[in-house]
Amino acid sequence: MRTLFPSLWQAAALPLAIMTTLSACGGGSGSAVGVPPGLQEKPGMILSAVSGSCTAQPGATCDDIRVTVRLADGVTDARPQPHEQPASGTASVLQMADRQKQADGSWLLTFKALPNLAPGVYTGKIELALPATVGLYKTESMDYKVTVAPLAGSMGALQALPGVGDWEGVNGNAAHTGLVPVTLDSGRFTRRWTWLGPTSPRGFVGSPVVSANGLVYVSQQSAAPVEGSSTKYVTTSTVTALSESDSQVRWTQSLTSEGYLGAPAVAGGKLAMAGSDTVYVFDALAGGAPLGVRPPNTNGALLGVSLATAPTFSGGNVYVGGNNDVSGIDAAGGQTRWSASLGLPKLGNVNDWTPAVSGGTVYSHAAGTLTAFNIADGTARFSVAVPGQVLGGLNKSSLRQAPVLADAGSVLVLNQRPPAGEAANNSLSLVDVDSRAVRWTVQGQFSTQPVVAQGIVYVGNQASRSLEARQLGDGALLWRWPLDTALDEYFGGDLIVTGNLLFVGGRNNTYAIDLASRKAVWTYRMGGSLALSRHGVLYIRQSTDLPGSSMVLTAINLQ
């Protein structure tokens, strides 16, 4: 018998299909241990429940197992104590998610499955007892049945969406707009497959995913202790290419470095990842040992990269930003074409940002300045000061952002973006390229990269706990979709906008919001980083990276 307690694993619980059948079994497994002879247990509670079933998939959460406990007359201030009895020979399956006392005095207990359960069916009982200090009362019980679905889902033939390109990096393209110009029917969405990556005892950090060549690419950073040391660890970054069709691993490559590799970017036959001092260029089709290119560092500092941002591909070249420099690299030849300094002081370097590219211009936004560079040779064309404090100093500032080229004449910028689950004051601004001036600025706690479609900016604002739609021309608020209505605490991932839907990655769920009705028309019980491939497959990389867990990547058919 195992007592259920609230668990730190709660946020990472794998998705399940759960059916519960309640049976109020007076006495449960018989008299309580230690009951004196001749004394009889009394009924102390009555069980009722919101019973039913739900169908969930690997890597997602499911509706809670619930039971309402109404105390018998004369029983006061007693908290029901749950104990799990899994079927013979099996380990614990459940964790307590919540225990709330209702206005009428009854207790509502909810339970979830433990994370990392393998596909299969799990059964057992939850026994509910009152504390011995309250009196001698019978134990009541409820049966549970937990079904974890297989990893494979609906794997029909893939078909390319007309007019849709590859998902190459941050917000999908070199302009970082997050736009996929296609109309989708949410009634046709089905799970295709779920892939579970290797586990890491100290936890791992997973990247956003990218897709090209019929493959989906994801990287993972893990750490292993150095033999003989309790404080030193070796960091390994592993990039894996999976078949979009069936999630089979086509190739994998691991690199061990002093730091780690950032998120991958892909275009055509090349895949690039930036390390602490080297940009690595892989054969995207076959993998193998990558080319390594070391661009100059004008302050003598290393590149500032993270798994939040990827390099930017354009025209066969890859563009990276790190600390004080922007560099253009020939992906095919493995050569630095040019490198330009932002002119920052030694202690003014900034981390975790990537440039945007359009036509003949490369845009960087770091340390409060938007700078436009000539794509041919890296010469600076102009710079614009943008509102919003950027902290510097010895710890440097992690920006976690990229400029968004909203249209031919304007650039959207966040001064910096906090990690998922955290709130920080920042500003969203629009810079007019022709006048080289800031057109508007709004303050908030913007926690997603903005995306743009048809003159409307969509961005997650933790200050209002809502998804906001704003007019591109003046930043005016058009409408909000509150996360509270969806019972999500914060934005856990990305936004993707299509012709009729907006995909929103929350902490626990991913939503499709109909842009006409402004209502959620589809929900998947897993939140995190999002990508949408040219084959109409939505990828959700789970946002939880806990010790002992594994990366969860789910593919959703959108057609």
C-alpha positions as CSV (number, residue, x, y, z in Angstrom):
1,M,0.0,0.0,0.0
2,R,1.4,3.4,-1.0
3,T,0.4,6.8,0.4
4,L,-0.1,9.4,-2.3
5,F,1.5,12.8,-1.8
6,P,1.6,15.9,-4.0
7,S,4.6,15.5,-6.3
8,L,7.1,17.8,-8.0
9,W,6.6,15.5,-11.1
10,Q,3.1,16.7,-11.5
11,A,3.8,19.2,-14.3
12,A,5.6,16.4,-16.3
13,A,2.9,13.7,-16.0
14,L,2.6,11.7,-19.2
15,P,-0.7,11.8,-21.0
16,L,-3.0,8.9,-20.4
17,A,-6.5,7.6,-21.2
18,I,-8.1,7.2,-17.8
19,M,-11.4,5.5,-16.9
20,T,-12.5,5.3,-13.3
21,T,-15.2,3.1,-11.8
22,L,-16.1,3.9,-8.2
23,S,-17.2,1.2,-5.7
24,A,-18.0,2.3,-2.2
25,C,-16.7,-0.8,-0.5
26,G,-17.5,-0.7,3.2
27,G,-14.4,-1.6,5.1
28,G,-12.3,-1.9,2.0
29,S,-9.8,-4.7,2.8
30,G,-11.4,-5.4,6.2
31,S,-11.0,-4.1,9.6
32,A,-8.2,-1.6,10.3
33,V,-5.0,-3.0,11.7
34,G,-5.0,-2.9,15.5
35,V,-8.8,-2.8,16.0
36,P,-9.5,-4.3,19.4
37,P,-11.6,-7.4,19.5
38,G,-15.3,-6.8,19.8
39,L,-15.1,-3.2,18.4
40,Q,-16.6,-2.4,15.1
41,E,-15.7,0.2,12.5
42,K,-18.4,2.8,11.7
43,P,-19.1,4.3,8.3
44,G,-17.3,7.6,8.3
45,M,-17.7,8.8,4.7
46,I,-19.6,8.4,1.5
47,L,-17.8,8.4,-1.9
48,S,-19.2,9.9,-5.1
49,A,-17.2,11.1,-8.1
50,V,-17.2,12.7,-11.5
51,S,-16.6,9.4,-13.2
52,G,-16.1,9.0,-16.9
53,S,-13.3,8.4,-19.4
54,C,-10.8,10.3,-21.4
55,T,-8.5,9.5,-24.2
56,A,-5.0,10.9,-24.0
57,Q,-1.8,10.2,-25.8
58,P,1.8,9.7,-24.7
59,G,3.5,12.8,-23.4
60,A,0.3,14.6,-22.6
61,T,-1.8,14.9,-19.5
62,C,-5.4,13.7,-19.2
63,D,-8.5,14.5,-17.2
64,D,-8.0,14.0,-13.5
65,I,-9.2,10.9,-11.6
66,R,-11.6,12.5,-9.1
67,V,-13.5,11.5,-6.1
68,T,-15.7,13.5,-3.8
69,V,-15.7,12.4,-0.1
70,R,-18.6,13.5,2.0
71,L,-18.1,13.0,5.7
72,A,-20.7,11.2,7.8
73,D,-22.7,13.1,10.4
74,G,-20.7,13.8,13.5
75,V,-17.4,13.6,11.7
76,T,-15.8,17.0,11.6
77,D,-12.4,18.5,10.7
78,A,-11.2,15.2,9.2
79,R,-9.1,15.1,6.1
80,P,-9.4,11.8,4.0
81,Q,-6.1,10.0,3.6
82,P,-5.6,8.3,0.2
83,H,-3.5,5.2,-0.2
84,E,-2.8,3.4,-3.5
85,Q,-3.0,-0.3,-4.0
86,P,-1.8,-1.1,-7.5
87,A,-2.6,-4.5,-9.0
88,S,-0.5,-7.3,-7.8
89,G,3.1,-7.0,-8.9
90,T,3.0,-3.5,-10.3
91,A,4.5,-0.3,-9.1
92,S,2.7,2.9,-8.1
93,V,0.7,4.5,-10.9
94,L,-0.8,7.6,-9.4
95,Q,0.1,10.8,-7.7
96,M,-2.2,13.2,-5.8
97,A,-2.7,16.3,-7.8
98,D,-5.0,18.3,-5.4
99,R,-7.2,18.0,-2.3
100,Q,-9.7,20.7,-1.8
101,K,-12.4,21.2,0.9
102,Q,-15.6,22.3,-0.8
103,A,-18.1,24.9,0.5
104,D,-20.5,22.2,1.6
105,G,-17.8,20.5,3.8
106,S,-17.0,17.7,1.4
107,W,-13.5,17.0,0.0
108,L,-12.6,16.9,-3.7
109,L,-9.6,14.7,-4.3
110,T,-7.9,14.6,-7.7
111,F,-5.2,12.3,-9.0
112,K,-2.9,12.1,-12.0
113,A,-0.6,9.4,-13.4
114,L,3.1,9.4,-12.7
115,P,5.3,10.5,-15.6
116,N,7.2,8.1,-17.9
117,L,4.6,5.3,-17.8
118,A,5.1,2.9,-20.7
119,P,2.2,2.3,-23.0
120,G,-0.2,-0.2,-21.5
121,V,-3.1,-0.6,-19.0
122,Y,-2.7,-0.1,-15.3
123,T,-5.3,-1.0,-12.7
124,G,-5.6,-0.9,-8.9
125,K,-7.5,0.8,-6.0
126,I,-7.3,4.0,-4.1
127,E,-8.2,3.4,-0.5
128,L,-9.5,6.3,1.6
129,A,-9.3,6.3,5.4
130,L,-9.9,8.8,8.1
131,P,-7.1,9.6,10.7
132,A,-7.1,7.3,13.7
133,T,-7.3,10.3,16.0
134,V,-10.8,11.0,14.6
135,G,-12.2,7.6,15.6
136,L,-12.7,4.1,14.4
137,Y,-14.2,4.4,10.8
138,K,-14.3,2.1,7.8
139,T,-12.0,2.4,4.9
140,E,-13.7,3.1,1.6
141,S,-12.1,2.5,-1.9
142,M,-12.4,3.3,-5.5
143,D,-11.0,1.3,-8.5
144,Y,-8.9,3.0,-11.1
145,K,-7.8,2.0,-14.6
146,V,-5.1,3.9,-16.5
147,T,-4.4,3.3,-20.1
148,V,-1.3,4.8,-21.8
149,A,-1.8,4.8,-25.5
150,P,0.8,3.4,-28.0
151,L,3.4,5.8,-29.4
152,A,2.1,5.3,-33.0
153,G,-1.0,7.1,-34.1
154,S,-2.6,7.9,-37.4
155,M,0.4,7.5,-39.8
156,G,-1.1,8.0,-43.3
157,A,0.8,9.1,-46.3
158,L,2.3,12.6,-46.0
159,Q,1.4,15.3,-48.5
160,A,3.0,18.7,-49.0
161,L,0.9,21.8,-48.4
162,P,0.8,24.1,-51.4
163,G,2.8,27.3,-51.0
164,V,4.3,26.2,-47.6
165,G,8.0,26.1,-47.0
166,D,10.2,24.3,-44.5
167,W,10.3,25.3,-40.9
168,E,13.9,26.5,-40.8
169,G,14.4,28.1,-37.4
170,V,13.1,30.7,-35.0
171,N,9.5,31.4,-36.0
172,G,9.9,29.3,-39.0
173,N,11.7,31.5,-41.5
174,A,14.5,34.1,-42.0
175,A,12.1,37.0,-41.4
176,H,10.8,35.2,-38.2
177,T,7.2,36.1,-38.9
178,G,5.8,32.7,-37.7
179,L,3.4,32.7,-40.6
180,V,2.3,29.6,-42.5
181,P,0.0,30.7,-45.3
182,V,-2.6,27.9,-45.3
183,T,-6.2,27.4,-44.2
184,L,-6.7,24.4,-41.8
185,D,-9.7,22.4,-40.6
186,S,-9.3,21.7,-36.9
187,G,-11.8,18.8,-37.2
188,R,-9.2,16.8,-39.2
189,F,-6.4,17.0,-36.6
190,T,-5.0,13.7,-35.4
191,R,-2.0,12.6,-33.5
192,R,0.5,11.0,-35.9
193,W,3.2,9.7,-33.5
194,T,5.1,10.4,-30.3
195,W,8.8,10.0,-29.9
196,L,10.5,9.6,-26.5
197,G,14.1,10.7,-26.4
198,P,16.8,9.2,-24.1
199,T,16.6,10.0,-20.4
200,S,19.2,12.0,-18.5
201,P,19.8,11.6,-14.7
202,R,20.5,15.3,-14.2
203,G,17.7,16.4,-16.5
204,F,18.2,17.8,-20.0
205,V,17.5,20.9,-22.1
206,G,15.7,20.3,-25.3
207,S,15.6,22.7,-28.3
208,P,12.8,23.8,-30.5
209,V,12.5,21.6,-33.6
210,V,13.0,22.4,-37.3
211,S,11.9,20.4,-40.4
212,A,13.1,19.9,-43.9
213,N,13.9,17.0,-46.3
214,G,11.0,14.9,-44.9
215,L,12.9,15.0,-41.6
216,V,12.4,16.7,-38.2
217,Y,15.4,17.7,-36.2
218,V,15.8,18.3,-32.5
219,S,18.8,18.8,-30.2
220,Q,19.2,17.9,-26.6
221,Q,21.8,18.9,-24.1
222,S,22.6,16.5,-21.2
223,A,25.4,16.3,-18.6
224,A,27.3,13.3,-17.1
225,P,29.5,13.4,-14.1
226,V,33.3,13.3,-14.6
227,E,34.6,10.1,-13.2
228,G,36.0,10.6,-9.7
229,S,34.4,14.0,-9.3
230,S,31.2,15.0,-7.5
231,T,31.1,18.6,-8.9
232,K,32.4,18.4,-12.5
233,Y,30.2,17.4,-15.4
234,V,30.7,16.8,-19.1
235,T,28.1,18.5,-21.3
236,T,27.1,16.7,-24.5
237,S,24.8,18.1,-27.2
238,T,23.1,15.6,-29.4
239,V,21.2,16.4,-32.6
240,T,18.8,13.8,-33.9
241,A,17.0,13.6,-37.3
242,L,13.7,11.7,-37.3
243,S,11.5,10.7,-40.2
244,E,8.5,12.8,-40.4
245,S,6.5,9.8,-41.6
246,D,7.1,7.4,-38.7
247,S,9.6,9.0,-36.2
248,Q,12.3,6.5,-37.0
249,V,15.8,7.9,-36.3
250,R,17.6,8.6,-39.5
251,W,20.8,9.9,-37.9
252,T,22.1,11.2,-34.7
253,Q,25.3,13.0,-33.8
254,S,26.8,14.0,-30.5
255,L,29.3,16.6,-29.7
256,T,31.1,17.3,-26.4
257,S,32.2,20.8,-25.8
258,E,33.1,23.2,-23.0
259,G,29.7,24.8,-23.3
260,Y,26.8,23.5,-25.4
261,L,25.3,23.9,-28.8
262,G,22.3,26.1,-29.5
263,A,19.1,25.2,-31.3
264,P,19.4,23.8,-34.8
265,A,18.5,25.7,-38.0
266,V,18.0,23.9,-41.4
267,A,17.8,24.9,-45.0
268,G,18.0,22.5,-48.0
269,G,20.8,20.0,-47.3
270,K,22.5,21.9,-44.5
271,L,21.9,22.1,-40.7
272,A,23.7,24.6,-38.5
273,M,24.1,24.9,-34.7
274,A,26.2,27.5,-32.9
275,G,28.5,26.5,-30.0
276,S,30.3,28.6,-27.5
277,D,33.0,29.6,-30.0
278,T,32.2,27.5,-33.2
279,V,29.4,27.3,-35.7
280,Y,28.9,23.6,-36.8
281,V,27.4,22.8,-40.2
282,F,26.0,19.3,-40.7
283,D,24.9,17.4,-43.7
284,A,21.2,17.5,-43.0
285,L,20.4,14.3,-45.0
286,A,23.2,12.0,-43.7
287,G,24.6,13.6,-40.5
288,G,28.2,12.7,-39.7
289,A,31.0,14.9,-38.4
290,P,30.2,18.5,-39.1
291,L,32.3,21.3,-40.5
292,G,33.4,23.7,-37.8
293,V,33.8,27.5,-38.4
294,R,35.1,29.9,-35.9
295,P,34.0,33.5,-36.6
296,P,35.9,36.4,-35.1
297,N,35.0,37.7,-31.7
298,T,35.9,41.4,-31.6
299,N,35.8,41.6,-27.8
300,G,37.7,38.4,-27.3
301,A,34.4,36.9,-25.9
302,L,32.7,33.7,-26.9
303,L,29.5,33.5,-28.8
304,G,26.4,33.9,-26.7
305,V,24.1,31.1,-27.8
306,S,21.3,29.1,-26.2
307,L,18.7,26.4,-27.0
308,A,16.2,29.2,-27.2
309,T,17.5,30.7,-30.4
310,A,18.9,29.2,-33.6
311,P,21.1,30.6,-36.4
312,T,19.3,32.1,-39.4
313,F,19.6,30.6,-43.0
314,S,19.2,32.7,-46.1
315,G,20.5,32.1,-49.6
316,G,22.8,29.2,-48.7
317,N,24.5,31.1,-45.9
318,V,24.0,31.0,-42.2
319,Y,23.9,34.1,-40.0
320,V,24.6,34.0,-36.3
321,G,24.6,36.6,-33.5
322,G,26.5,36.3,-30.3
323,N,27.6,38.9,-27.7
324,N,29.3,41.7,-29.7
325,D,29.2,40.2,-33.2
326,V,27.1,39.3,-36.2
327,S,28.6,36.9,-38.7
328,G,27.7,35.5,-42.1
329,I,29.0,32.0,-42.9
330,D,29.1,30.1,-46.2
331,A,27.3,26.9,-45.2
332,A,28.6,24.9,-48.2
333,G,32.2,25.9,-47.9
334,G,32.5,26.3,-44.2
335,Q,34.0,29.7,-44.4
336,T,33.3,33.0,-42.6
337,R,32.1,35.5,-45.3
338,W,32.1,38.5,-43.0
339,S,31.8,39.4,-39.3
340,A,30.7,42.8,-37.9
341,S,31.0,44.2,-34.5
342,L,28.0,45.9,-32.6
343,G,30.5,48.1,-30.8
344,L,29.5,47.1,-27.3
345,P,31.9,47.5,-24.4
346,K,33.6,44.5,-22.8
347,L,30.9,44.2,-20.1
348,G,28.0,45.1,-22.4
349,N,27.8,41.8,-24.3
350,V,24.4,40.1,-24.7
351,N,23.4,36.5,-25.1
352,D,20.7,34.4,-26.8
353,W,19.7,36.3,-29.8
354,T,19.7,35.7,-33.6
355,P,19.5,38.0,-36.6
356,A,16.7,38.3,-39.2
357,V,17.3,38.4,-43.0
358,S,15.3,39.9,-45.8
359,G,16.6,40.6,-49.3
360,G,19.9,42.4,-49.0
361,T,19.8,43.2,-45.3
362,V,20.7,41.4,-42.1
363,Y,19.0,42.9,-39.0
364,S,20.3,42.5,-35.4
365,H,18.6,43.7,-32.3
366,A,20.8,43.7,-29.2
367,A,21.6,46.0,-26.3
368,G,18.8,48.4,-27.2
369,T,19.8,49.0,-30.8
370,L,18.4,47.7,-34.1
371,T,21.2,47.6,-36.7
372,A,20.9,46.9,-40.4
373,F,23.9,45.3,-42.2
374,N,24.6,44.9,-45.9
375,I,24.2,41.2,-46.6
376,A,27.1,41.2,-49.1
377,D,29.9,42.4,-46.8
378,G,28.5,43.2,-43.4
379,T,28.9,47.0,-43.5
380,A,26.4,48.8,-41.3
381,R,23.6,50.7,-43.1
382,F,21.9,52.3,-40.2
383,S,21.1,51.9,-36.5
384,V,18.0,52.8,-34.5
385,A,17.8,53.1,-30.7
386,V,14.9,51.1,-29.4
387,P,13.2,51.7,-26.0
388,G,13.6,49.1,-23.2
389,Q,16.3,48.5,-20.7
390,V,18.8,45.8,-21.4
391,L,20.8,44.7,-18.4
392,G,24.5,44.1,-18.8
393,G,27.5,43.6,-16.5
394,L,29.4,40.5,-15.6
395,N,26.4,38.2,-15.9
396,K,25.4,39.7,-19.3
397,S,21.8,39.7,-20.5
398,S,20.0,36.8,-22.1
399,L,17.7,38.4,-24.7
400,R,16.0,35.2,-26.0
401,Q,14.6,37.1,-29.0
402,A,15.0,37.8,-32.7
403,P,13.8,40.8,-34.8
404,V,10.5,40.1,-36.7
405,L,10.4,41.6,-40.2
406,A,6.7,42.3,-40.1
407,D,6.6,43.7,-43.7
408,A,8.9,45.3,-46.2
409,G,9.1,48.5,-44.2
410,S,8.9,47.6,-40.6
411,V,10.7,45.5,-37.9
412,L,9.1,44.3,-34.7
413,V,11.5,44.0,-31.7
414,L,11.3,42.9,-28.1
415,N,14.1,44.3,-25.9
416,Q,14.4,41.0,-24.1
417,R,12.2,38.0,-23.3
418,P,12.1,36.0,-20.1
419,P,12.3,32.2,-19.9
420,A,9.0,30.3,-20.0
421,G,7.3,30.4,-16.6
422,E,8.9,33.7,-15.6
423,A,7.7,37.2,-15.8
424,A,9.8,40.3,-16.5
425,N,8.9,43.8,-17.6
426,N,9.8,44.5,-21.2
427,S,8.7,46.4,-24.3
428,L,7.5,45.6,-27.8
429,S,8.4,48.2,-30.5
430,L,7.9,48.7,-34.2
431,V,10.7,50.4,-36.1
432,D,10.0,52.1,-39.5
433,V,12.8,51.2,-41.9
434,D,12.3,54.1,-44.3
435,S,12.2,56.8,-41.6
436,R,14.6,54.9,-39.4
437,A,12.5,55.8,-36.3
438,V,10.5,54.0,-33.7
439,R,6.8,54.1,-34.7
440,W,5.3,52.8,-31.5
441,T,6.2,51.1,-28.2
442,V,4.0,49.2,-25.7
443,Q,5.0,48.0,-22.3
444,G,4.2,44.6,-20.9
445,Q,5.7,41.3,-19.9
446,F,5.8,39.8,-23.4
447,S,6.9,36.2,-23.1
448,T,6.6,34.8,-26.7
449,Q,8.2,35.8,-29.9
450,P,5.6,37.9,-31.8
451,V,4.1,36.6,-35.0
452,V,2.5,38.6,-37.8
453,A,-0.2,38.0,-40.4
454,Q,-2.5,40.4,-42.4
455,G,-1.4,43.5,-40.5
456,I,-2.0,42.0,-37.0
457,V,0.6,41.2,-34.4
458,Y,0.0,38.3,-32.0
459,V,2.0,38.0,-28.8
460,G,1.7,36.4,-25.4
461,N,1.7,38.9,-22.5
462,Q,2.2,37.5,-19.0
463,A,1.1,40.9,-17.5
464,S,-2.4,40.4,-18.8
465,R,-2.1,36.6,-18.7
466,S,-3.5,36.5,-22.2
467,L,-2.7,36.2,-25.9
468,E,-2.9,39.7,-27.4
469,A,-3.8,40.7,-31.0
470,R,-2.5,44.2,-31.8
471,Q,-2.7,46.4,-34.9
472,L,0.6,46.4,-36.7
473,G,0.3,50.1,-37.7
474,D,0.0,51.6,-34.2
475,G,0.2,48.8,-31.7
476,A,-3.4,49.3,-30.6
477,L,-4.9,46.3,-28.8
478,L,-7.6,44.6,-30.9
479,W,-8.6,41.7,-28.7
480,R,-7.3,39.3,-26.0
481,W,-7.6,35.5,-25.4
482,P,-7.0,34.9,-21.7
483,L,-4.9,31.9,-20.6
484,D,-7.0,31.7,-17.4
485,T,-10.0,30.4,-19.3
486,A,-7.8,27.5,-20.5
487,L,-6.4,26.9,-17.0
488,D,-2.8,27.5,-18.1
489,E,-0.5,29.5,-15.9
490,Y,1.8,30.8,-18.5
491,F,3.0,30.6,-22.1
492,G,5.3,27.6,-22.3
493,G,6.3,27.8,-26.0
494,D,5.6,29.5,-29.3
495,L,3.0,30.9,-31.5
496,I,2.3,29.9,-35.1
497,V,-0.2,31.8,-37.2
498,T,-2.0,30.4,-40.3
499,G,-4.6,31.8,-42.6
500,N,-7.4,31.0,-40.1
501,L,-5.9,29.6,-36.9
502,L,-3.4,30.7,-34.3
503,F,-1.5,27.9,-32.5
504,V,-0.6,28.8,-28.9
505,G,1.8,26.8,-26.8
506,G,0.9,27.0,-23.1
507,R,2.6,25.4,-20.1
508,N,0.4,22.3,-20.1
509,N,-1.6,22.5,-23.4
510,T,-1.4,23.6,-27.0
511,Y,-4.4,25.4,-28.5
512,A,-5.7,26.4,-31.9
513,I,-7.6,29.6,-31.8
514,D,-10.0,30.4,-34.6
515,L,-9.1,34.0,-35.7
516,A,-12.7,34.8,-36.8
517,S,-14.5,33.6,-33.6
518,R,-11.5,34.2,-31.3
519,K,-12.2,30.9,-29.5
520,A,-10.2,27.8,-29.0
521,V,-11.4,25.1,-31.5
522,W,-8.8,22.5,-30.7
523,T,-6.7,21.6,-27.6
524,Y,-3.9,19.0,-27.1
525,R,-2.9,18.2,-23.6
526,M,0.8,19.0,-23.9
527,G,2.5,22.4,-24.1
528,G,5.9,23.5,-25.3
529,S,7.8,24.6,-28.3
530,L,6.0,24.4,-31.7
531,A,6.9,24.0,-35.4
532,L,4.8,23.3,-38.5
533,S,6.3,21.5,-41.4
534,R,5.6,21.8,-45.1
535,H,3.8,18.4,-44.9
536,G,1.2,19.9,-42.6
537,V,2.6,18.3,-39.4
538,L,2.5,20.3,-36.2
539,Y,5.3,19.4,-33.8
540,I,5.1,19.9,-30.0
541,R,8.3,19.5,-28.0
542,Q,7.2,19.2,-24.4
543,S,8.4,22.1,-22.2
544,T,9.2,20.0,-19.1
545,D,12.9,19.0,-18.7
546,L,13.1,17.2,-15.3
547,P,15.8,14.9,-14.0
548,G,15.1,11.3,-14.9
549,S,12.7,12.3,-17.6
550,S,13.0,12.0,-21.4
551,M,12.3,14.4,-24.2
552,V,8.7,14.1,-25.6
553,L,8.1,15.1,-29.2
554,T,4.6,14.7,-30.6
555,A,3.6,15.0,-34.3
556,I,0.0,16.1,-35.1
557,N,-1.5,15.6,-38.6
558,L,-3.2,18.9,-39.6
559,Q,-4.6,17.5,-42.9
